[in-house]
């Protein structure tokens, strides 16, 4: 008698188990696609961060090289300054203007690089968001079809 009751009970829950199993598999597939899209976005962000760091490092090294060259120019001018101190002031003023221009150029380049990286990341994020939305909309339609 227990066996018959168990069989009837299991037969009663069998359709629900099959549809729940299909729903679980469907949900797992959708989740996997969404996570795939987000993983792609994370990889793009990581690549962009590495690219930005490399570009900033190159810019910083160029600025360092320029400042080193300016320091060497100032050192080479010292023997002449003892003869003409007025020339030292004039040259110092020009060097200060040149250093300010190099600093502004460095800041502009850095700002441009960061802005470009942010634009590329925004584009990638918008694309990933669009693809996730499409995945969810497609899966929503498929889920409605499965329910019927």
ZAMARGU-4260 file (C-alpha; in steps of 0.2 Angstrom, whole numbers, plus 5000, padded with zeros to 4 digits):
<rodrens>
0) 5000/5000/5000 | 5014/5012/5004 | 5022/5009/4987 | 5006/5013/4978 | 5004/5030/4988
5) 5022/5034/4984 | 5020/5031/4966 | 5004/5041/4965 | 5013/5055/4974 | 5028/5055/4963
10) 5017/5055/4947 | 5008/5070/4954 | 5024/5080/4956 | 5032/5074/4940 | 5025/5087/4928
15) 5030/5101/4941 | 5047/5094/4943 | 5050/5093/4924 | 5044/5111/4921 | 5054/5117/4936
20) 5069/5108/4929 | 5067/5116/4912 | 5065/5133/4920 | 5080/5130/4930 | 5090/5125/4915
25) 5083/5140/4906 | 5087/5152/4920 | 5105/5145/4921 | 5107/5148/4903 | 5101/5166/4904
30) 5112/5169/4919 | 5127/5161/4911 | 5125/5173/4896 | 5123/5188/4907 | 5138/5184/4917
35) 5148/5181/4900 | 5143/5199/4895 | 5148/5206/4912 | 5165/5196/4911 | 5168/5203/4894
40) 5165/5221/4901 | 5177/5217/4915 | 5190/5211/4903 | 5188/5227/4892 | 5190/5238/4908
45) 5206/5229/4914 | 5213/5231/4896 | 5209/5249/4896 | 5216/5252/4913 | 5233/5244/4908
50) 5233/5254/4892 | 5229/5270/4901 | 5243/5266/4914 | 5255/5263/4900 | 5251/5279/4891
55) 5252/5289/4907 | 5269/5281/4911 | 5276/5285/4894 | 5270/5303/4896 | 5277/5304/4913
60) 5294/5298/4907 | 5294/5310/4893 | 5290/5324/4905 | 5304/5318/4916 | 5316/5317/4901
65) 5312/5335/4897 | 5314/5341/4915 | 5331/5332/4915 | 5336/5341/4899 | 5331/5358/4906
70) 5341/5355/4922 | 5357/5350/4912 | 5354/5366/4901 | 5354/5376/4918 | 5369/5368/4924
75) 5379/5371/4908 | 5374/5390/4909 | 5383/5392/4926 | 5400/5397/4920 | 5393/5411/4909
80) 5382/5418/4923 | 5398/5424/4933 | 5402/5435/4918 | 5384/5441/4915 | 5372/5440/4930
85) 5358/5449/4920 | 5359/5435/4908 | 5356/5423/4922 | 5340/5432/4927 | 5334/5433/4909
90) 5338/5414/4906 | 5330/5409/4922 | 5314/5418/4917 | 5313/5410/4901 | 5317/5393/4909
95) 5302/5396/4921 | 5291/5400/4906 | 5296/5384/4897 | 5294/5374/4913 | 5276/5381/4915
100) 5272/5377/4897 | 5279/5359/4899 | 5269/5357/4914 | 5253/5363/4906 | 5256/5351/4891
105) 5259/5337/4902 | 5243/5340/4912 | 5233/5342/4895 | 5240/5326/4888 | 5236/5317/4905
110) 5218/5324/4904 | 5216/5319/4886 | 5222/5301/4890 | 5210/5299/4905 | 5196/5307/4895
115) 5199/5295/4880 | 5200/5280/4892 | 5184/5285/4900 | 5175/5287/4883 | 5181/5270/4878
120) 5175/5262/4894 | 5158/5271/4893 | 5156/5264/4875 | 5160/5247/4881 | 5149/5248/4896
125) 5134/5254/4885 | 5137/5240/4873 | 5138/5227/4887 | 5122/5235/4895 | 5113/5234/4878
130) 5118/5216/4876 | 5113/5211/4893 | 5096/5220/4890 | 5094/5211/4874 | 5098/5194/4882
135) 5085/5197/4896 | 5072/5203/4884 | 5075/5188/4873 | 5075/5177/4888 | 5059/5185/4895
140) 5050/5181/4878 | 5056/5163/4878 | 5051/5161/4896 | 5033/5167/4892 | 5033/5154/4877
145) 5039/5140/4889 | 5025/5144/4901 | 5012/5141/4888
</rodrens>
